[in-house]
Amino acid sequence: MKTNIAILTIFKMVIKREKFNTEDLERITGCSKRTCFRYIKDIKEFIRDNTHFELTYSPKEKSFILVDKNK
């Protein structure tokens, strides 16, 4: 999958508040785990700088989740 399509796919999952982990992203995008972490880093930075939300990893849920920083 092309980089921009992979990032947009992950971003869509984030804004729809879907639960996912790196294994899911590897399967969906066809990218390596390392590449998935780079994509997540970019998305986390964008969300942090442009919204009142934060993308974090929840060990309890074993997935990435979108958290409202104002709560």
Predicted model as a PDB file, atoms N, CA, C, CB and O in Angstrom, pLDDT in the B-factor column:
MODEL        1                                                                  
ATOM      1  N   MET A   1       0.851  -1.170   0.000  1.00 89.00           N  
ATOM      2  CA  MET A   1       0.000   0.000   0.000  1.00 89.00           C  
ATOM      3  C   MET A   1       0.901   1.240   0.000  1.00 89.00           C  
ATOM      4  CB  MET A   1      -0.971  -0.006   1.230  1.00 89.00           C  
ATOM      5  O   MET A   1       1.914   1.277   0.699  1.00 89.00           O  
ATOM      6  N   LYS A   2       0.532   2.241  -0.778  1.00 93.00           N  
ATOM      7  CA  LYS A   2       1.297   3.482  -0.811  1.00 93.00           C  
ATOM      8  C   LYS A   2       1.264   4.158   0.554  1.00 93.00           C  
ATOM      9  CB  LYS A   2       0.749   4.428  -1.892  1.00 93.00           C  
ATOM     10  O   LYS A   2       0.309   4.014   1.317  1.00 93.00           O  
ATOM     11  N   THR A   3       2.328   4.896   0.841  1.00 94.00           N  
ATOM     12  CA  THR A   3       2.471   5.559   2.135  1.00 94.00           C  
ATOM     13  C   THR A   3       1.274   6.439   2.474  1.00 94.00           C  
ATOM     14  CB  THR A   3       3.733   6.390   2.152  1.00 94.00           C  
ATOM     15  O   THR A   3       0.704   6.327   3.560  1.00 94.00           O  
ATOM     16  N   ASN A   4       0.895   7.312   1.549  1.00 94.00           N  
ATOM     17  CA  ASN A   4      -0.200   8.238   1.875  1.00 94.00           C  
ATOM     18  C   ASN A   4      -1.517   7.507   2.099  1.00 94.00           C  
ATOM     19  CB  ASN A   4      -0.370   9.266   0.761  1.00 94.00           C  
ATOM     20  O   ASN A   4      -2.309   7.915   2.949  1.00 94.00           O  
ATOM     21  N   ILE A   5      -1.765   6.444   1.360  1.00 95.00           N  
ATOM     22  CA  ILE A   5      -2.990   5.668   1.545  1.00 95.00           C  
ATOM     23  C   ILE A   5      -2.950   4.935   2.890  1.00 95.00           C  
ATOM     24  CB  ILE A   5      -3.179   4.659   0.381  1.00 95.00           C  
ATOM     25  O   ILE A   5      -3.963   4.862   3.586  1.00 95.00           O  
ATOM     26  N   ALA A   6      -1.791   4.396   3.255  1.00 95.00           N  
ATOM     27  CA  ALA A   6      -1.650   3.702   4.536  1.00 95.00           C  
ATOM     28  C   ALA A   6      -1.898   4.661   5.695  1.00 95.00           C  
ATOM     29  CB  ALA A   6      -0.251   3.070   4.658  1.00 95.00           C  
ATOM     30  O   ALA A   6      -2.610   4.325   6.641  1.00 95.00           O  
ATOM     31  N   ILE A   7      -1.310   5.854   5.622  1.00 96.00           N  
ATOM     32  CA  ILE A   7      -1.491   6.839   6.697  1.00 96.00           C  
ATOM     33  C   ILE A   7      -2.945   7.282   6.782  1.00 96.00           C  
ATOM     34  CB  ILE A   7      -0.579   8.062   6.474  1.00 96.00           C  
ATOM     35  O   ILE A   7      -3.491   7.403   7.879  1.00 96.00           O  
ATOM     36  N   LEU A   8      -3.575   7.523   5.644  1.00 96.00           N  
ATOM     37  CA  LEU A   8      -4.980   7.920   5.659  1.00 96.00           C  
ATOM     38  C   LEU A   8      -5.878   6.792   6.176  1.00 96.00           C  
ATOM     39  CB  LEU A   8      -5.422   8.340   4.255  1.00 96.00           C  
ATOM     40  O   LEU A   8      -6.869   7.053   6.858  1.00 96.00           O  
ATOM     41  N   THR A   9      -5.541   5.562   5.862  1.00 96.00           N  
ATOM     42  CA  THR A   9      -6.300   4.414   6.352  1.00 96.00           C  
ATOM     43  C   THR A   9      -6.217   4.338   7.876  1.00 96.00           C  
ATOM     44  CB  THR A   9      -5.777   3.105   5.718  1.00 96.00           C  
ATOM     45  O   THR A   9      -7.223   4.121   8.551  1.00 96.00           O  
ATOM     46  N   ILE A  10      -5.015   4.517   8.405  1.00 96.00           N  
ATOM     47  CA  ILE A  10      -4.833   4.493   9.857  1.00 96.00           C  
ATOM     48  C   ILE A  10      -5.565   5.667  10.495  1.00 96.00           C  
ATOM     49  CB  ILE A  10      -3.332   4.532  10.223  1.00 96.00           C  
ATOM     50  O   ILE A  10      -6.227   5.509  11.521  1.00 96.00           O  
ATOM     51  N   PHE A  11      -5.444   6.852   9.882  1.00 96.00           N  
ATOM     52  CA  PHE A  11      -6.116   8.040  10.414  1.00 96.00           C  
ATOM     53  C   PHE A  11      -7.629   7.842  10.438  1.00 96.00           C  
ATOM     54  CB  PHE A  11      -5.757   9.282   9.577  1.00 96.00           C  
ATOM     55  O   PHE A  11      -8.293   8.249  11.392  1.00 96.00           O  
ATOM     56  N   LYS A  12      -8.174   7.222   9.401  1.00 96.00           N  
ATOM     57  CA  LYS A  12      -9.610   6.940   9.366  1.00 96.00           C  
ATOM     58  C   LYS A  12      -9.999   6.020  10.520  1.00 96.00           C  
ATOM     59  CB  LYS A  12     -10.007   6.304   8.016  1.00 96.00           C  
ATOM     60  O   LYS A  12     -11.038   6.222  11.148  1.00 96.00           O  
ATOM     61  N   MET A  13      -9.179   5.019  10.802  1.00 96.00           N  
ATOM     62  CA  MET A  13      -9.448   4.115  11.913  1.00 96.00           C  
ATOM     63  C   MET A  13      -9.434   4.882  13.237  1.00 96.00           C  
ATOM     64  CB  MET A  13      -8.415   2.971  11.940  1.00 96.00           C  
ATOM     65  O   MET A  13     -10.244   4.619  14.127  1.00 96.00           O  
ATOM     66  N   VAL A  14      -8.508   5.827  13.355  1.00 96.00           N  
ATOM     67  CA  VAL A  14      -8.398   6.619  14.579  1.00 96.00           C  
ATOM     68  C   VAL A  14      -9.650   7.463  14.784  1.00 96.00           C  
ATOM     69  CB  VAL A  14      -7.150   7.519  14.533  1.00 96.00           C  
ATOM     70  O   VAL A  14     -10.245   7.444  15.861  1.00 96.00           O  
ATOM     71  N   ILE A  15     -10.052   8.206  13.752  1.00 94.00           N  
ATOM     72  CA  ILE A  15     -11.194   9.111  13.928  1.00 94.00           C  
ATOM     73  C   ILE A  15     -12.510   8.358  14.074  1.00 94.00           C  
ATOM     74  CB  ILE A  15     -11.285  10.070  12.753  1.00 94.00           C  
ATOM     75  O   ILE A  15     -13.475   8.898  14.615  1.00 94.00           O  
ATOM     76  N   LYS A  16     -12.559   7.113  13.596  1.00 95.00           N  
ATOM     77  CA  LYS A  16     -13.754   6.299  13.805  1.00 95.00           C  
ATOM     78  C   LYS A  16     -13.696   5.579  15.158  1.00 95.00           C  
ATOM     79  CB  LYS A  16     -13.908   5.276  12.663  1.00 95.00           C  
ATOM     80  O   LYS A  16     -14.607   4.841  15.533  1.00 95.00           O  
ATOM     81  N   ARG A  17     -12.590   5.821  15.878  1.00 93.00           N  
ATOM     82  CA  ARG A  17     -12.353   5.237  17.200  1.00 93.00           C  
ATOM     83  C   ARG A  17     -12.357   3.711  17.181  1.00 93.00           C  
ATOM     84  CB  ARG A  17     -13.398   5.731  18.175  1.00 93.00           C  
ATOM     85  O   ARG A  17     -12.841   3.058  18.106  1.00 93.00           O  
ATOM     86  N   GLU A  18     -11.805   3.163  16.102  1.00 94.00           N  
ATOM     87  CA  GLU A  18     -11.640   1.716  16.015  1.00 94.00           C  
ATOM     88  C   GLU A  18     -10.432   1.306  16.859  1.00 94.00           C  
ATOM     89  CB  GLU A  18     -11.467   1.258  14.530  1.00 94.00           C  
ATOM     90  O   GLU A  18      -9.436   2.027  16.929  1.00 94.00           O  
ATOM     91  N   LYS A  19     -10.535   0.156  17.487  1.00 92.00           N  
ATOM     92  CA  LYS A  19      -9.411  -0.366  18.254  1.00 92.00           C  
ATOM     93  C   LYS A  19      -8.489  -1.110  17.294  1.00 92.00           C  
ATOM     94  CB  LYS A  19      -9.897  -1.302  19.415  1.00 92.00           C  
ATOM     95  O   LYS A  19      -8.944  -1.898  16.464  1.00 92.00           O  
ATOM     96  N   PHE A  20      -7.185  -0.851  17.416  1.00 95.00           N  
ATOM     97  CA  PHE A  20      -6.214  -1.538  16.570  1.00 95.00           C  
ATOM     98  C   PHE A  20      -4.859  -1.552  17.263  1.00 95.00           C  
ATOM     99  CB  PHE A  20      -6.110  -0.862  15.182  1.00 95.00           C  
ATOM    100  O   PHE A  20      -4.577  -0.729  18.134  1.00 95.00           O  
ATOM    101  N   ASN A  21      -4.037  -2.496  16.860  1.00 94.00           N  
ATOM    102  CA  ASN A  21      -2.666  -2.561  17.337  1.00 94.00           C  
ATOM    103  C   ASN A  21      -1.744  -2.696  16.127  1.00 94.00           C  
ATOM    104  CB  ASN A  21      -2.470  -3.749  18.334  1.00 94.00           C  
ATOM    105  O   ASN A  21      -2.205  -2.717  14.986  1.00 94.00           O  
ATOM    106  N   THR A  22      -0.456  -2.786  16.379  1.00 94.00           N  
ATOM    107  CA  THR A  22       0.483  -2.810  15.253  1.00 94.00           C  
ATOM    108  C   THR A  22       0.307  -4.053  14.387  1.00 94.00           C  
ATOM    109  CB  THR A  22       1.917  -2.742  15.766  1.00 94.00           C  
ATOM    110  O   THR A  22       0.517  -3.990  13.176  1.00 94.00           O  
ATOM    111  N   GLU A  23      -0.070  -5.167  14.975  1.00 95.00           N  
ATOM    112  CA  GLU A  23      -0.291  -6.373  14.180  1.00 95.00           C  
ATOM    113  C   GLU A  23      -1.443  -6.158  13.197  1.00 95.00           C  
ATOM    114  CB  GLU A  23      -0.584  -7.581  15.098  1.00 95.00           C  
ATOM    115  O   GLU A  23      -1.373  -6.592  12.047  1.00 95.00           O  
ATOM    116  N   ASP A  24      -2.492  -5.492  13.652  1.00 96.00           N  
ATOM    117  CA  ASP A  24      -3.617  -5.166  12.765  1.00 96.00           C  
ATOM    118  C   ASP A  24      -3.141  -4.283  11.614  1.00 96.00           C  
ATOM    119  CB  ASP A  24      -4.750  -4.459  13.552  1.00 96.00           C  
ATOM    120  O   ASP A  24      -3.487  -4.511  10.455  1.00 96.00           O  
ATOM    121  N   LEU A  25      -2.341  -3.268  11.954  1.00 96.00           N  
ATOM    122  CA  LEU A  25      -1.866  -2.344  10.924  1.00 96.00           C  
ATOM    123  C   LEU A  25      -0.946  -3.033   9.924  1.00 96.00           C  
ATOM    124  CB  LEU A  25      -1.141  -1.171  11.567  1.00 96.00           C  
ATOM    125  O   LEU A  25      -1.002  -2.751   8.727  1.00 96.00           O  
ATOM    126  N   GLU A  26      -0.102  -3.932  10.410  1.00 96.00           N  
ATOM    127  CA  GLU A  26       0.769  -4.684   9.498  1.00 96.00           C  
ATOM    128  C   GLU A  26      -0.075  -5.467   8.494  1.00 96.00           C  
ATOM    129  CB  GLU A  26       1.696  -5.646  10.291  1.00 96.00           C  
ATOM    130  O   GLU A  26       0.223  -5.487   7.300  1.00 96.00           O  
ATOM    131  N   ARG A  27      -1.120  -6.105   8.988  1.00 96.00           N  
ATOM    132  CA  ARG A  27      -1.991  -6.909   8.127  1.00 96.00           C  
ATOM    133  C   ARG A  27      -2.757  -6.021   7.139  1.00 96.00           C  
ATOM    134  CB  ARG A  27      -2.980  -7.729   8.982  1.00 96.00           C  
ATOM    135  O   ARG A  27      -2.856  -6.352   5.957  1.00 96.00           O  
ATOM    136  N   ILE A  28      -3.293  -4.910   7.615  1.00 95.00           N  
ATOM    137  CA  ILE A  28      -4.123  -4.038   6.781  1.00 95.00           C  
ATOM    138  C   ILE A  28      -3.292  -3.303   5.730  1.00 95.00           C  
ATOM    139  CB  ILE A  28      -4.867  -3.028   7.655  1.00 95.00           C  
ATOM    140  O   ILE A  28      -3.688  -3.224   4.567  1.00 95.00           O  
ATOM    141  N   THR A  29      -2.142  -2.766   6.137  1.00 95.00           N  
ATOM    142  CA  THR A  29      -1.347  -1.937   5.227  1.00 95.00           C  
ATOM    143  C   THR A  29      -0.286  -2.710   4.456  1.00 95.00           C  
ATOM    144  CB  THR A  29      -0.686  -0.842   5.997  1.00 95.00           C  
ATOM    145  O   THR A  29       0.184  -2.256   3.413  1.00 95.00           O  
ATOM    146  N   GLY A  30       0.089  -3.877   4.968  1.00 96.00           N  
ATOM    147  CA  GLY A  30       1.154  -4.644   4.337  1.00 96.00           C  
ATOM    148  C   GLY A  30       2.532  -4.095   4.643  1.00 96.00           C  
ATOM    149  O   GLY A  30       3.505  -4.452   3.978  1.00 96.00           O  
ATOM    150  N   CYS A  31       2.626  -3.226   5.647  1.00 95.00           N  
ATOM    151  CA  CYS A  31       3.896  -2.603   6.027  1.00 95.00           C  
ATOM    152  C   CYS A  31       4.531  -3.370   7.180  1.00 95.00           C  
ATOM    153  CB  CYS A  31       3.685  -1.122   6.417  1.00 95.00           C  
ATOM    154  O   CYS A  31       3.892  -4.192   7.837  1.00 95.00           O  
ATOM    155  N   SER A  32       5.803  -3.077   7.403  1.00 96.00           N  
ATOM    156  CA  SER A  32       6.497  -3.677   8.533  1.00 96.00           C  
ATOM    157  C   SER A  32       6.045  -3.017   9.835  1.00 96.00           C  
ATOM    158  CB  SER A  32       8.026  -3.550   8.361  1.00 96.00           C  
ATOM    159  O   SER A  32       5.428  -1.952   9.822  1.00 96.00           O  
ATOM    160  N   LYS A  33       6.359  -3.658  10.948  1.00 95.00           N  
ATOM    161  CA  LYS A  33       6.012  -3.104  12.258  1.00 95.00           C  
ATOM    162  C   LYS A  33       6.695  -1.751  12.454  1.00 95.00           C  
ATOM    163  CB  LYS A  33       6.414  -4.082  13.389  1.00 95.00           C  
ATOM    164  O   LYS A  33       6.089  -0.809  12.965  1.00 95.00           O  
ATOM    165  N   ARG A  34       7.947  -1.666  12.048  1.00 97.00           N  
ATOM    166  CA  ARG A  34       8.709  -0.420  12.185  1.00 97.00           C  
ATOM    167  C   ARG A  34       8.044   0.710  11.390  1.00 97.00           C  
ATOM    168  CB  ARG A  34      10.168  -0.622  11.709  1.00 97.00           C  
ATOM    169  O   ARG A  34       7.935   1.832  11.884  1.00 97.00           O  
ATOM    170  N   THR A  35       7.610   0.423  10.183  1.00 97.00           N  
ATOM    171  CA  THR A  35       6.939   1.413   9.354  1.00 97.00           C  
ATOM    172  C   THR A  35       5.616   1.830   9.986  1.00 97.00           C  
ATOM    173  CB  THR A  35       6.706   0.862   7.942  1.00 97.00           C  
ATOM    174  O   THR A  35       5.274   3.013   9.989  1.00 97.00           O  
ATOM    175  N   CYS A  36       4.881   0.879  10.513  1.00 95.00           N  
ATOM    176  CA  CYS A  36       3.613   1.202  11.184  1.00 95.00           C  
ATOM    177  C   CYS A  36       3.840   2.140  12.357  1.00 95.00           C  
ATOM    178  CB  CYS A  36       2.916  -0.076  11.667  1.00 95.00           C  
ATOM    179  O   CYS A  36       3.053   3.062  12.571  1.00 95.00           O  
ATOM    180  N   PHE A  37       4.912   1.919  13.127  1.00 95.00           N  
ATOM    181  CA  PHE A  37       5.219   2.809  14.241  1.00 95.00           C  
ATOM    182  C   PHE A  37       5.554   4.218  13.749  1.00 95.00           C  
ATOM    183  CB  PHE A  37       6.383   2.249  15.062  1.00 95.00           C  
ATOM    184  O   PHE A  37       5.195   5.198  14.402  1.00 95.00           O  
ATOM    185  N   ARG A  38       6.232   4.330  12.614  1.00 96.00           N  
ATOM    186  CA  ARG A  38       6.522   5.655  12.052  1.00 96.00           C  
ATOM    187  C   ARG A  38       5.230   6.355  11.651  1.00 96.00           C  
ATOM    188  CB  ARG A  38       7.465   5.539  10.834  1.00 96.00           C  
ATOM    189  O   ARG A  38       5.061   7.546  11.910  1.00 96.00           O  
ATOM    190  N   TYR A  39       4.322   5.624  11.024  1.00 97.00           N  
ATOM    191  CA  TYR A  39       3.033   6.202  10.633  1.00 97.00           C  
ATOM    192  C   TYR A  39       2.253   6.663  11.861  1.00 97.00           C  
ATOM    193  CB  TYR A  39       2.203   5.181   9.830  1.00 97.00           C  
ATOM    194  O   TYR A  39       1.687   7.756  11.868  1.00 97.00           O  
ATOM    195  N   ILE A  40       2.225   5.835  12.889  1.00 96.00           N  
ATOM    196  CA  ILE A  40       1.516   6.175  14.121  1.00 96.00           C  
ATOM    197  C   ILE A  40       2.141   7.416  14.760  1.00 96.00           C  
ATOM    198  CB  ILE A  40       1.539   4.985  15.112  1.00 96.00           C  
ATOM    199  O   ILE A  40       1.424   8.292  15.245  1.00 96.00           O  
ATOM    200  N   LYS A  41       3.463   7.492  14.763  1.00 96.00           N  
ATOM    201  CA  LYS A  41       4.156   8.657  15.317  1.00 96.00           C  
ATOM    202  C   LYS A  41       3.713   9.928  14.599  1.00 96.00           C  
ATOM    203  CB  LYS A  41       5.688   8.483  15.206  1.00 96.00           C  
ATOM    204  O   LYS A  41       3.423  10.934  15.247  1.00 96.00           O  
ATOM    205  N   ASP A  42       3.658   9.894  13.281  1.00 96.00           N  
ATOM    206  CA  ASP A  42       3.232  11.069  12.505  1.00 96.00           C  
ATOM    207  C   ASP A  42       1.784  11.441  12.813  1.00 96.00           C  
ATOM    208  CB  ASP A  42       3.394  10.805  10.999  1.00 96.00           C  
ATOM    209  O   ASP A  42       1.462  12.618  12.975  1.00 96.00           O  
ATOM    210  N   ILE A  43       0.921  10.446  12.893  1.00 97.00           N  
ATOM    211  CA  ILE A  43      -0.487  10.705  13.186  1.00 97.00           C  
ATOM    212  C   ILE A  43      -0.647  11.254  14.603  1.00 97.00           C  
ATOM    213  CB  ILE A  43      -1.321   9.420  13.012  1.00 97.00           C  
ATOM    214  O   ILE A  43      -1.422  12.185  14.821  1.00 97.00           O  
ATOM    215  N   LYS A  44       0.082  10.684  15.572  1.00 96.00           N  
ATOM    216  CA  LYS A  44       0.022  11.173  16.947  1.00 96.00           C  
ATOM    217  C   LYS A  44       0.436  12.637  17.015  1.00 96.00           C  
ATOM    218  CB  LYS A  44       0.919  10.325  17.860  1.00 96.00           C  
ATOM    219  O   LYS A  44      -0.198  13.438  17.702  1.00 96.00           O  
ATOM    220  N   GLU A  45       1.497  12.979  16.301  1.00 96.00           N  
ATOM    221  CA  GLU A  45       1.993  14.356  16.290  1.00 96.00           C  
ATOM    222  C   GLU A  45       0.956  15.300  15.679  1.00 96.00           C  
ATOM    223  CB  GLU A  45       3.319  14.443  15.508  1.00 96.00           C  
ATOM    224  O   GLU A  45       0.715  16.383  16.213  1.00 96.00           O  
ATOM    225  N   PHE A  46       0.347  14.898  14.574  1.00 96.00           N  
ATOM    226  CA  PHE A  46      -0.668  15.718  13.923  1.00 96.00           C  
ATOM    227  C   PHE A  46      -1.860  15.946  14.854  1.00 96.00           C  
ATOM    228  CB  PHE A  46      -1.132  15.057  12.614  1.00 96.00           C  
ATOM    229  O   PHE A  46      -2.336  17.072  14.995  1.00 96.00           O  
ATOM    230  N   ILE A  47      -2.334  14.884  15.482  1.00 96.00           N  
ATOM    231  CA  ILE A  47      -3.480  14.982  16.386  1.00 96.00           C  
ATOM    232  C   ILE A  47      -3.143  15.867  17.578  1.00 96.00           C  
ATOM    233  CB  ILE A  47      -3.913  13.586  16.864  1.00 96.00           C  
ATOM    234  O   ILE A  47      -3.947  16.714  17.967  1.00 96.00           O  
ATOM    235  N   ARG A  48      -1.975  15.681  18.155  1.00 94.00           N  
ATOM    236  CA  ARG A  48      -1.556  16.472  19.315  1.00 94.00           C  
ATOM    237  C   ARG A  48      -1.488  17.966  18.974  1.00 94.00           C  
ATOM    238  CB  ARG A  48      -0.188  15.984  19.825  1.00 94.00           C  
ATOM    239  O   ARG A  48      -1.910  18.806  19.768  1.00 94.00           O  
ATOM    240  N   ASP A  49      -0.954  18.290  17.792  1.00 95.00           N  
ATOM    241  CA  ASP A  49      -0.756  19.689  17.414  1.00 95.00           C  
ATOM    242  C   ASP A  49      -2.014  20.376  16.892  1.00 95.00           C  
ATOM    243  CB  ASP A  49       0.312  19.774  16.376  1.00 95.00           C  
ATOM    244  O   ASP A  49      -2.069  21.606  16.851  1.00 95.00           O  
ATOM    245  N   ASN A  50      -3.022  19.609  16.495  1.00 96.00           N  
ATOM    246  CA  ASN A  50      -4.178  20.207  15.822  1.00 96.00           C  
ATOM    247  C   ASN A  50      -5.528  19.947  16.475  1.00 96.00           C  
ATOM    248  CB  ASN A  50      -4.231  19.718  14.440  1.00 96.00           C  
ATOM    249  O   ASN A  50      -6.549  20.448  16.003  1.00 96.00           O  
ATOM    250  N   THR A  51      -5.548  19.176  17.542  1.00 95.00           N  
ATOM    251  CA  THR A  51      -6.818  18.860  18.187  1.00 95.00           C  
ATOM    252  C   THR A  51      -6.640  18.861  19.708  1.00 95.00           C  
ATOM    253  CB  THR A  51      -7.355  17.487  17.698  1.00 95.00           C  
ATOM    254  O   THR A  51      -5.536  19.075  20.207  1.00 95.00           O  
ATOM    255  N   HIS A  52      -7.707  18.626  20.422  1.00 94.00           N  
ATOM    256  CA  HIS A  52      -7.620  18.463  21.879  1.00 94.00           C  
ATOM    257  C   HIS A  52      -7.634  16.983  22.255  1.00 94.00           C  
ATOM    258  CB  HIS A  52      -8.784  19.201  22.578  1.00 94.00           C  
ATOM    259  O   HIS A  52      -7.930  16.622  23.394  1.00 94.00           O  
ATOM    260  N   PHE A  53      -7.311  16.140  21.288  1.00 96.00           N  
ATOM    261  CA  PHE A  53      -7.233  14.698  21.519  1.00 96.00           C  
ATOM    262  C   PHE A  53      -5.781  14.239  21.521  1.00 96.00           C  
ATOM    263  CB  PHE A  53      -8.033  13.931  20.450  1.00 96.00           C  
ATOM    264  O   PHE A  53      -4.869  14.969  21.133  1.00 96.00           O  
ATOM    265  N   GLU A  54      -5.604  12.999  21.973  1.00 95.00           N  
ATOM    266  CA  GLU A  54      -4.281  12.392  21.984  1.00 95.00           C  
ATOM    267  C   GLU A  54      -4.443  10.915  21.639  1.00 95.00           C  
ATOM    268  CB  GLU A  54      -3.573  12.581  23.371  1.00 95.00           C  
ATOM    269  O   GLU A  54      -5.331  10.243  22.163  1.00 95.00           O  
ATOM    270  N   LEU A  55      -3.587  10.418  20.761  1.00 96.00           N  
ATOM    271  CA  LEU A  55      -3.586   9.003  20.418  1.00 96.00           C  
ATOM    272  C   LEU A  55      -2.584   8.305  21.321  1.00 96.00           C  
ATOM    273  CB  LEU A  55      -3.243   8.776  18.909  1.00 96.00           C  
ATOM    274  O   LEU A  55      -1.392   8.611  21.292  1.00 96.00           O  
ATOM    275  N   THR A  56      -3.070   7.367  22.123  1.00 95.00           N  
ATOM    276  CA  THR A  56      -2.205   6.656  23.060  1.00 95.00           C  
ATOM    277  C   THR A  56      -2.420   5.155  22.952  1.00 95.00           C  
ATOM    278  CB  THR A  56      -2.461   7.126  24.496  1.00 95.00           C  
ATOM    279  O   THR A  56      -3.417   4.688  22.402  1.00 95.00           O  
ATOM    280  N   TYR A  57      -1.461   4.413  23.490  1.00 95.00           N  
ATOM    281  CA  TYR A  57      -1.597   2.962  23.535  1.00 95.00           C  
ATOM    282  C   TYR A  57      -2.114   2.579  24.913  1.00 95.00           C  
ATOM    283  CB  TYR A  57      -0.241   2.249  23.223  1.00 95.00           C  
ATOM    284  O   TYR A  57      -1.578   3.010  25.934  1.00 95.00           O  
ATOM    285  N   SER A  58      -3.153   1.770  24.927  1.00 93.00           N  
ATOM    286  CA  SER A  58      -3.722   1.294  26.182  1.00 93.00           C  
ATOM    287  C   SER A  58      -3.313  -0.164  26.392  1.00 93.00           C  
ATOM    288  CB  SER A  58      -5.275   1.444  26.186  1.00 93.00           C  
ATOM    289  O   SER A  58      -3.773  -1.045  25.665  1.00 93.00           O  
ATOM    290  N   PRO A  59      -2.453  -0.424  27.377  1.00 95.00           N  
ATOM    291  CA  PRO A  59      -2.073  -1.820  27.656  1.00 95.00           C  
ATOM    292  C   PRO A  59      -3.280  -2.675  28.048  1.00 95.00           C  
ATOM    293  CB  PRO A  59      -1.024  -1.868  28.772  1.00 95.00           C  
ATOM    294  O   PRO A  59      -3.342  -3.864  27.737  1.00 95.00           O  
ATOM    295  N   LYS A  60      -4.235  -2.049  28.736  1.00 94.00           N  
ATOM    296  CA  LYS A  60      -5.439  -2.776  29.154  1.00 94.00           C  
ATOM    297  C   LYS A  60      -6.233  -3.248  27.936  1.00 94.00           C  
ATOM    298  CB  LYS A  60      -6.325  -1.885  30.056  1.00 94.00           C  
ATOM    299  O   LYS A  60      -6.677  -4.394  27.879  1.00 94.00           O  
ATOM    300  N   GLU A  61      -6.404  -2.350  26.966  1.00 90.00           N  
ATOM    301  CA  GLU A  61      -7.161  -2.670  25.752  1.00 90.00           C  
ATOM    302  C   GLU A  61      -6.302  -3.388  24.708  1.00 90.00           C  
ATOM    303  CB  GLU A  61      -7.742  -1.394  25.151  1.00 90.00           C  
ATOM    304  O   GLU A  61      -6.819  -3.993  23.768  1.00 90.00           O  
ATOM    305  N   LYS A  62      -4.981  -3.309  24.892  1.00 93.00           N  
ATOM    306  CA  LYS A  62      -4.018  -3.840  23.931  1.00 93.00           C  
ATOM    307  C   LYS A  62      -4.250  -3.253  22.539  1.00 93.00           C  
ATOM    308  CB  LYS A  62      -4.106  -5.371  23.880  1.00 93.00           C  
ATOM    309  O   LYS A  62      -4.200  -3.944  21.522  1.00 93.00           O  
ATOM    310  N   SER A  63      -4.506  -1.939  22.546  1.00 96.00           N  
ATOM    311  CA  SER A  63      -4.743  -1.251  21.280  1.00 96.00           C  
ATOM    312  C   SER A  63      -4.527   0.252  21.455  1.00 96.00           C  
ATOM    313  CB  SER A  63      -6.173  -1.539  20.760  1.00 96.00           C  
ATOM    314  O   SER A  63      -4.452   0.767  22.571  1.00 96.00           O  
ATOM    315  N   PHE A  64      -4.432   0.933  20.318  1.00 96.00           N  
ATOM    316  CA  PHE A  64      -4.330   2.380  20.332  1.00 96.00           C  
ATOM    317  C   PHE A  64      -5.725   2.966  20.490  1.00 96.00           C  
ATOM    318  CB  PHE A  64      -3.646   2.906  19.043  1.00 96.00           C  
ATOM    319  O   PHE A  64      -6.690   2.465  19.915  1.00 96.00           O  
ATOM    320  N   ILE A  65      -5.819   4.035  21.279  1.00 93.00           N  
ATOM    321  CA  ILE A  65      -7.104   4.673  21.497  1.00 93.00           C  
ATOM    322  C   ILE A  65      -6.955   6.189  21.417  1.00 93.00           C  
ATOM    323  CB  ILE A  65      -7.693   4.256  22.854  1.00 93.00           C  
ATOM    324  O   ILE A  65      -5.882   6.736  21.672  1.00 93.00           O  
ATOM    325  N   LEU A  66      -8.032   6.842  21.063  1.00 93.00           N  
ATOM    326  CA  LEU A  66      -8.079   8.292  20.997  1.00 93.00           C  
ATOM    327  C   LEU A  66      -8.669   8.805  22.308  1.00 93.00           C  
ATOM    328  CB  LEU A  66      -8.914   8.779  19.765  1.00 93.00           C  
ATOM    329  O   LEU A  66      -9.777   8.427  22.690  1.00 93.00           O  
ATOM    330  N   VAL A  67      -7.916   9.672  22.994  1.00 93.00           N  
ATOM    331  CA  VAL A  67      -8.306  10.166  24.300  1.00 93.00           C  
ATOM    332  C   VAL A  67      -8.488  11.677  24.240  1.00 93.00           C  
ATOM    333  CB  VAL A  67      -7.263   9.781  25.365  1.00 93.00           C  
ATOM    334  O   VAL A  67      -7.677  12.383  23.642  1.00 93.00           O  
ATOM    335  N   ASP A  68      -9.551  12.167  24.858  1.00 93.00           N  
ATOM    336  CA  ASP A  68      -9.813  13.593  24.947  1.00 93.00           C  
ATOM    337  C   ASP A  68      -8.950  14.161  26.067  1.00 93.00           C  
ATOM    338  CB  ASP A  68     -11.331  13.881  25.196  1.00 93.00           C  
ATOM    339  O   ASP A  68      -9.105  13.770  27.224  1.00 93.00           O  
ATOM    340  N   LYS A  69      -8.046  15.074  25.741  1.00 89.00           N  
ATOM    341  CA  LYS A  69      -7.143  15.661  26.741  1.00 89.00           C  
ATOM    342  C   LYS A  69      -7.874  16.582  27.705  1.00 89.00           C  
ATOM    343  CB  LYS A  69      -6.027  16.430  26.053  1.00 89.00           C  
ATOM    344  O   LYS A  69      -7.340  16.897  28.769  1.00 89.00           O  
ATOM    345  N   ASN A  70      -9.062  17.017  27.372  1.00 87.00           N  
ATOM    346  CA  ASN A  70      -9.828  17.930  28.224  1.00 87.00           C  
ATOM    347  C   ASN A  70     -10.640  17.208  29.297  1.00 87.00           C  
ATOM    348  CB  ASN A  70     -10.755  18.763  27.372  1.00 87.00           C  
ATOM    349  O   ASN A  70     -11.281  17.863  30.119  1.00 87.00           O  
ATOM    350  N   LYS A  71     -10.629  15.911  29.309  1.00 76.00           N  
ATOM    351  CA  LYS A  71     -11.413  15.168  30.304  1.00 76.00           C  
ATOM    352  C   LYS A  71     -10.536  14.701  31.424  1.00 76.00           C  
ATOM    353  CB  LYS A  71     -12.117  13.979  29.671  1.00 76.00           C  
ATOM    354  O   LYS A  71     -11.017  14.057  32.356  1.00 76.00           O  
TER     355      LYS A  71                                                      
ENDMDL                                                                          
END                                                                             
